Structures are given as C-alpha cells and as structure tokens.
Amino acid sequence: MGRQDYTNEEVRRRFGVENHEHRLSRKTRLRWFGHVKRRDENSILRSAMELKVEGRRSVARPNKTWSKVVKEDTRKLNITEDMAENRLQ
C-alpha cells in the first residue's frame, strides 16, 4: 500500500482537533473582551466597543464583526459574557 500525505489541516479536521493558533487567538480575544467590559462605562475603550457604525459594507467584505466573533467564542467555550468579565479562562 502506498503512503498518502495529509496536510495538518486535513488531519485536524479528521480528528476534530482545533488549531493552536485559533485557540490562542480566541483566548487573547476573550481576555481583551473581559478587560474592556471591566472598564468604567464612560471609558473610551468601552464606548469604542459598543459603537455602531452606519453605512454598508462592500459586497466582497465578509459580514463578521469582532463582537460576533466574541459571541461565537463564548458559545464554543460554553461561557457567558459575565464569566469573561470576571476573569475566568
């Protein structure tokens, strides 16, 4: 039988293993989210996070915002926003 080469991505997909880069970026993103949520409500960071931008995106641009990614991260890890705010990892 001949040997078949697989890419790392293919092996991770087959075995259901998450990429380390994705896990680290998720952890960093949630750490930053918790940091901003703990800030005073009048903080410029908090204001920027809750800012609603008017207008439309171009057709080719993906419709994924930072807040949507954070919500997806919290859902995948089965935690709430309050948990991220309280420094749980």
C-alpha positions as CSV (number, residue, x, y, z in Angstrom):
1,M,0.0,0.0,0.0
2,G,1.2,3.5,-0.8
3,R,1.7,6.2,1.7
4,Q,-0.6,9.2,1.5
5,D,0.4,12.6,2.7
6,Y,-2.1,14.7,4.5
7,T,-1.9,18.4,5.4
8,N,-2.0,19.5,9.0
9,E,-5.4,21.0,8.3
10,E,-6.8,17.7,6.9
11,V,-5.5,15.7,9.9
12,R,-7.0,18.3,12.4
13,R,-10.3,18.2,10.5
14,R,-10.5,14.3,10.5
15,F,-9.7,14.0,14.2
16,G,-11.7,17.1,15.4
17,V,-8.6,18.8,16.8
18,E,-8.5,22.6,16.9
19,N,-5.6,24.6,15.5
20,H,-3.4,26.0,18.3
21,E,-3.4,29.4,16.6
22,H,-7.2,29.6,16.7
23,R,-7.3,28.6,20.3
24,L,-4.7,31.2,21.3
25,S,-6.3,33.9,19.4
26,R,-9.7,33.0,21.0
27,K,-8.1,33.2,24.5
28,T,-6.5,36.5,23.7
29,R,-9.7,37.9,22.2
30,L,-11.7,36.9,25.3
31,R,-9.1,38.2,27.7
32,W,-9.3,41.6,25.9
33,F,-13.1,41.5,25.9
34,G,-13.1,40.9,29.6
35,H,-10.6,43.7,30.1
36,V,-12.8,46.2,28.2
37,K,-16.0,45.0,29.9
38,R,-14.5,45.7,33.3
39,R,-13.7,49.3,32.4
40,D,-15.9,52.2,33.5
41,E,-19.0,52.7,31.4
42,N,-17.6,56.1,30.3
43,S,-14.3,54.6,29.2
44,I,-13.2,55.4,25.6
45,L,-12.5,51.6,25.1
46,R,-16.0,50.7,26.2
47,S,-17.5,53.4,24.0
48,A,-15.5,52.2,21.0
49,M,-16.5,48.6,21.6
50,E,-20.2,49.5,21.7
51,L,-20.0,51.9,18.8
52,K,-22.5,51.3,16.0
53,V,-21.1,52.2,12.6
54,E,-23.5,53.5,10.0
55,G,-23.3,52.6,6.3
56,R,-23.0,49.5,4.3
57,R,-20.1,47.1,3.8
58,S,-18.9,46.4,0.3
59,V,-20.1,43.3,-1.4
60,A,-16.8,41.4,-1.2
61,R,-16.2,42.1,2.5
62,P,-17.2,39.4,5.0
63,N,-20.1,40.2,7.3
64,K,-18.3,39.2,10.5
65,T,-17.7,41.7,13.3
66,W,-15.4,41.5,16.3
67,S,-18.5,41.3,18.6
68,K,-19.9,38.4,16.5
69,V,-16.6,36.5,16.8
70,V,-16.6,37.1,20.6
71,K,-20.2,35.8,20.9
72,E,-19.1,32.7,18.8
73,D,-16.1,32.2,21.1
74,T,-18.2,32.4,24.3
75,R,-20.7,29.9,22.7
76,K,-18.0,27.5,21.7
77,L,-16.5,27.6,25.2
78,N,-19.9,27.4,26.8
79,I,-19.3,30.6,28.9
80,T,-21.2,33.8,29.4
81,E,-20.0,37.4,28.9
82,D,-20.1,37.8,32.6
83,M,-17.6,35.0,33.0
84,A,-15.2,36.7,30.7
85,E,-15.7,39.9,32.6
86,N,-14.9,38.1,35.9
87,R,-11.6,36.9,34.5
88,L,-12.5,33.2,34.2
89,Q,-10.5,31.4,31.5
